[in-house]
Amino acid sequence: MRNLRVGPPRFGACPQSGSSLLEVMLAVALMAVTALGLIAGQLWTARESRAMAMREHAAWIADSIAEALYFPSAADAAVRQWSTRAAALLPHGEATLSMGGGTSAALVTWTTLRDTPHSDDVIDKPESCGTADMPAGSSCVALAFVK
């Protein structure tokens, strides 16, 4: 008769001992990397959304200035009013109007927030503001129109 051993196997007796622990650690690491990727994507989307909202406000202000010039008698008051709104809606916002050579341009500038994407990081990069000199860290929207 053979002597049968009852109880847990001796260390090293099972050729796959510890493999399930490696599989669990690998699965946890993969889930952690995936979760970090999802979080980074959400943060990028939130920053891009905030930057787009600022560009939308600036375009709305520039369009409003252009529309206000249909009535030339109220042009100065309209530019002051919309410049005040730009300062309220945008960080260090400013709205200006330049006229010359039959065309006019409404220019809205603001300071780019620290956590918004840099212009090189934005997928849909906005056009430059033409001949306007923009300091680093600033964004702008220029709307050219003819009276």
C-alpha positions as CSV (number, residue, x, y, z in Angstrom):
1,M,0.0,0.0,0.0
2,R,1.0,3.5,-0.7
3,N,1.3,6.2,1.8
4,L,-1.1,9.0,0.7
5,R,-0.4,12.4,2.1
6,V,-3.5,14.5,2.9
7,G,-3.2,18.3,3.4
8,P,-1.8,21.3,1.6
9,P,0.9,20.7,-1.0
10,R,4.4,21.4,-0.1
11,F,6.0,24.7,-1.4
12,G,7.0,24.3,-5.0
13,A,5.0,21.2,-5.4
14,C,2.5,22.9,-7.7
15,P,4.1,24.1,-11.0
16,Q,1.7,27.2,-11.2
17,S,2.0,28.5,-7.7
18,G,1.9,32.3,-7.7
19,S,0.7,32.7,-11.2
20,S,-2.8,33.9,-10.2
21,L,-1.2,36.6,-8.1
22,L,0.8,37.8,-11.1
23,E,-2.4,37.9,-13.2
24,V,-4.2,39.9,-10.5
25,M,-1.3,42.4,-10.3
26,L,-1.2,42.7,-14.1
27,A,-5.0,43.3,-14.2
28,V,-4.8,46.0,-11.5
29,A,-2.0,47.8,-13.3
30,L,-3.8,47.7,-16.6
31,M,-7.0,49.1,-14.9
32,A,-5.0,51.8,-13.2
33,V,-3.4,52.9,-16.5
34,T,-6.8,52.9,-18.2
35,A,-8.4,54.9,-15.4
36,L,-5.6,57.5,-15.6
37,G,-6.0,57.8,-19.3
38,L,-9.8,58.4,-18.9
39,I,-9.2,61.0,-16.2
40,A,-6.6,62.8,-18.4
41,G,-9.1,62.8,-21.3
42,Q,-11.8,64.3,-19.1
43,L,-9.5,67.0,-17.8
44,W,-8.4,67.9,-21.4
45,T,-12.0,68.1,-22.5
46,A,-12.9,70.4,-19.6
47,R,-10.0,72.7,-20.3
48,E,-10.8,72.8,-24.0
49,S,-14.5,73.5,-23.2
50,R,-13.5,76.4,-21.1
51,A,-11.2,77.8,-23.8
52,M,-14.0,77.4,-26.4
53,A,-16.5,79.2,-24.1
54,M,-14.1,82.2,-23.8
55,R,-13.6,82.3,-27.6
56,E,-17.4,82.1,-28.0
57,H,-17.9,85.1,-25.6
58,A,-15.2,87.1,-27.5
59,A,-16.8,86.4,-30.9
60,W,-20.2,87.4,-29.5
61,I,-18.8,90.7,-28.2
62,A,-16.9,91.4,-31.5
63,D,-20.1,90.7,-33.4
64,S,-22.1,93.0,-31.1
65,I,-19.6,95.8,-31.7
66,A,-19.9,95.4,-35.4
67,E,-23.7,95.5,-35.2
68,A,-23.7,98.5,-33.0
69,L,-21.9,100.5,-35.7
70,Y,-25.0,100.4,-37.9
71,F,-25.8,103.5,-35.8
72,P,-22.6,105.7,-36.0
73,S,-23.9,108.2,-33.5
74,A,-23.8,105.5,-30.7
75,A,-20.6,103.8,-31.8
76,D,-18.4,105.2,-29.0
77,A,-20.9,104.4,-26.3
78,A,-21.4,100.9,-27.7
79,V,-17.6,100.2,-27.8
80,R,-17.3,101.3,-24.1
81,Q,-20.3,99.2,-23.1
82,W,-19.0,96.1,-24.8
83,S,-15.5,96.7,-23.5
84,T,-17.0,96.7,-20.0
85,R,-18.8,93.4,-20.8
86,A,-15.6,91.9,-22.1
87,A,-13.9,92.8,-18.8
88,A,-16.7,91.1,-16.9
89,L,-16.9,88.0,-19.0
90,L,-13.2,87.3,-19.9
91,P,-10.1,87.4,-17.7
92,H,-8.6,90.9,-18.3
93,G,-10.9,91.2,-21.3
94,E,-10.8,94.3,-23.5
95,A,-12.7,95.2,-26.7
96,T,-11.4,97.8,-29.1
97,L,-12.4,99.1,-32.5
98,S,-10.0,100.1,-35.3
99,M,-11.1,101.9,-38.4
100,G,-9.2,102.7,-41.5
101,G,-9.3,102.4,-45.3
102,G,-13.0,101.6,-45.5
103,T,-12.8,98.5,-43.3
104,S,-13.2,98.3,-39.6
105,A,-12.2,95.6,-37.1
106,A,-13.5,94.7,-33.7
107,L,-10.8,93.2,-31.6
108,V,-11.5,91.4,-28.3
109,T,-8.5,90.3,-26.3
110,W,-8.1,88.5,-23.0
111,T,-5.5,86.8,-20.9
112,T,-5.3,83.0,-21.3
113,L,-5.9,81.2,-18.1
114,R,-3.0,79.1,-16.7
115,D,-4.8,75.7,-17.0
116,T,-6.3,76.3,-20.5
117,P,-4.5,74.6,-23.4
118,H,-1.6,76.5,-25.0
119,S,-2.2,77.4,-28.6
120,D,0.1,74.6,-29.7
121,D,-1.9,72.0,-27.8
122,V,-5.3,73.0,-29.2
123,I,-6.5,70.7,-32.0
124,D,-8.7,73.3,-33.7
125,K,-6.2,76.2,-33.5
126,P,-7.8,79.6,-33.9
127,E,-6.5,82.0,-36.5
128,S,-4.1,84.8,-35.4
129,C,-5.5,88.3,-34.9
130,G,-4.1,89.6,-38.1
131,T,-1.6,92.5,-37.6
132,A,-2.4,92.9,-33.9
133,D,0.6,92.4,-31.7
134,M,-0.4,89.9,-29.0
135,P,1.8,89.3,-25.9
136,A,2.4,85.8,-24.8
137,G,-0.4,84.3,-22.8
138,S,-3.1,86.4,-24.5
139,S,-5.8,85.3,-26.9
140,C,-7.9,87.3,-29.2
141,V,-10.8,87.4,-31.7
142,A,-10.7,89.8,-34.6
143,L,-13.8,90.5,-36.7
144,A,-13.3,92.6,-39.8
145,F,-16.3,94.3,-41.4
146,V,-17.2,97.0,-43.8
147,K,-19.7,99.7,-42.9
